[in-house]
Amino acid sequence: DNGFCPQWPGAKAFSFEIENPGIAMLEFTALHHDEGFIDDKMCRTAIPVRCLRQGLRSVQFYDRNSQHGSFAFARLLVCVEIEQHIPWK
């Protein structure tokens, strides 16, 4: 495993409800998993929910100092689907 072809066995879609999209953030974190050790946070990013757009999106990762560093070319491809629910009055 050289890290150039990560795999997420059993990866599934997920959904959630947001009460206040004006202040909500969605965080993506990549962990390095070693058998018998605590998973290390490699990189992460947070995106304001109000900035999300539907479709396939490339998410840029940052290291713990909010810099690209060794993750300058690290991306996560995500498929975003947004449904607006209008509550009954």
N, C-alpha and C positions, 0 to 999 in steps of 0.2 A: 504494500500500500504506500504509494508515494504522495498521496493527497491531491493528485490532479484529477481524480475521478471519484469524488465522494458519492456514497450511496446512502439512501434513507429507506431501508427495508421497512415495509409496512406503512409508508407515509400515507396520510389520509387528509382529505379536505376537512376543514373545520369552519364553523360559523359562530357568530356571537352577536349579541344585541348591544347597541351603544345608546346610552341615555343622553349624553351631551357631546356630539361630535365636534363641537367647537374647541374642546380642550382634551379630547381623547387622543392617545398615541398608541401606535402598534409597534411593538419591538420584536425584532428578529435577532436571535443569538445563535452563533455556531459554536458548538462544544467539541472538544477533542476528547474522545472516549478511550481510556486505557483500562484493560481488565485489571481489577484489583486496586485501582486508584480513583481518586475523586476526579470527575470530569472537569477539565479546564475550559474556561471561556476563552475562545480564540479571538473572536471579533463579534461585533454587533452593530446594529443601527436601529434608529427609532424614526418613525414617519408619522406626522400628524394625520389623523384619519381624514380631516377635511381636504388633504392634498392627494388622497388616493384616487386613482382613475381606474375604470374597468379595463380588463384585457390582460395580456401578458406584459409583465413589467420586470425590469432588471433592477434589483435592489443592491446598492453599493454598501460594502461593509467598511467598518472603521475599527482600529485597535483601541485599547483601553485609554489612550490619550487623545481620542477623537481625531486621529490622524490616519491617513491611508496606510502609511508604513509598508510592511510586507504584504498588506492586503490590498494594494493599489488596484490589482486586477481581479480581486475576488468579488463575485456577484452571485446573487441568488435569483433564479428565475421563478417568479410567482404568477399565478393566474388570479386576478381579482374580479370578483363578481359582487356588485352592490345592489341590494334590494331596499327600497324605501317602504316602510310600513306606516300607513296612516292610521292612527288610533281612532276607534269609534268614539263618537261624542255622545 
